[in-house]
Amino acid sequence: VTEISNEYFNINKKGYYYLKIGKYKIILLKKISIENLEIVTMNAKSVITCHGPLSLISGSFNVNLIDIIEKTQEKWYERHTSHIMKYNKLYRLKFSKLGKQIILKLK
């Protein structure tokens, strides 16, 4: 995360990382409380995450979820995500390739 945030993102005065691509604004948050994470998630149009608690929080608020997973663990993830309505999975890749796939999912 540190390499990605330093290479691709800018940092604002409030301390969060952001990246603008066309009409999209991507925010990268580090070390956020679960309460604030819920607030951000319920107000988001889309959430991009490596599978974890945020994936399940996103599902409970019915926001568009792009979940980055390990291909070898796909069946395990399906047990935990099959109920999520707006679920999109992407397999873990180098960020230069994965970033392009994420943008396509957001369109």
C-alpha positions in Angstrom: 0.0 0.0 0.0 2.8 2.4 0.8 4.5 1.9 -2.6 1.1 2.4 -4.4 0.2 5.5 -2.4 3.6 7.1 -2.9 3.8 6.3 -6.6 0.3 7.0 -7.8 -1.5 9.1 -5.3 -1.3 12.7 -4.0 -1.8 13.6 -0.3 -4.1 16.4 0.8 -4.0 18.7 3.9 -6.2 16.3 5.9 -3.8 13.4 5.4 -5.6 11.2 3.0 -4.3 10.1 -0.3 -6.3 10.8 -3.5 -6.0 10.2 -7.2 -8.1 11.9 -9.9 -8.7 10.1 -13.2 -11.1 12.0 -15.4 -14.4 12.5 -13.6 -13.4 9.9 -10.9 -11.8 10.7 -7.5 -10.2 7.8 -5.7 -9.4 8.1 -2.0 -7.0 5.9 -0.2 -7.5 5.8 3.6 -4.9 4.3 6.0 -5.4 3.6 9.7 -9.1 4.5 9.9 -11.5 3.5 12.8 -14.3 1.1 12.1 -16.9 3.7 12.8 -15.4 6.2 10.3 -14.9 3.4 7.9 -18.7 2.6 8.1 -19.5 6.3 7.5 -17.2 6.5 4.5 -18.6 3.2 3.1 -22.3 4.1 3.4 -21.7 7.4 1.6 -19.6 5.9 -1.2 -20.8 5.1 -4.7 -18.1 2.3 -5.0 -15.6 0.7 -2.7 -12.5 -1.0 -3.9 -10.9 -3.3 -1.4 -8.7 -6.4 -0.9 -11.1 -8.8 0.6 -11.6 -8.3 4.4 -14.1 -6.7 6.8 -14.6 -3.8 4.4 -16.0 -6.2 1.8 -18.7 -7.3 4.3 -19.4 -3.7 5.4 -19.9 -2.7 1.8 -22.3 -5.5 1.2 -24.5 -4.5 4.1 -24.8 -0.9 2.7 -25.4 -2.2 -0.8 -22.7 -0.1 -2.5 -20.9 -1.2 -5.6 -18.0 -3.4 -4.3 -14.9 -4.2 -6.3 -13.1 -6.9 -4.3 -9.5 -7.8 -5.1 -8.9 -11.5 -4.4 -6.4 -14.3 -4.8 -7.5 -16.5 -7.6 -6.4 -19.6 -5.7 -8.8 -18.7 -2.9 -11.9 -17.9 -5.0 -14.1 -20.6 -3.6 -13.4 -19.6 -0.1 -14.3 -15.9 -0.9 -17.6 -17.0 -2.5 -18.7 -18.5 0.8 -18.5 -15.0 2.3 -19.7 -12.9 -0.6 -22.4 -14.8 -2.4 -25.1 -12.7 -0.7 -23.7 -9.3 -1.8 -25.8 -7.8 -4.5 -23.3 -5.4 -6.1 -20.2 -7.6 -6.0 -17.4 -7.5 -8.6 -14.3 -9.5 -8.1 -10.9 -8.9 -9.7 -7.9 -11.1 -9.3 -4.8 -9.7 -7.6 -2.2 -8.4 -10.2 0.5 -5.8 -10.5 -1.2 -2.4 -9.8 -0.3 -1.1 -13.3 -2.6 -3.8 -14.8 -5.1 -4.0 -12.0 -5.7 -0.2 -12.1 -6.9 -0.5 -15.7 -9.3 -3.3 -14.8 -10.7 -1.2 -11.9 -11.4 1.7 -14.1 -13.3 -0.5 -16.5 -15.4 -1.9 -13.6 -16.3 1.7 -12.5 -17.6 2.8 -16.0 
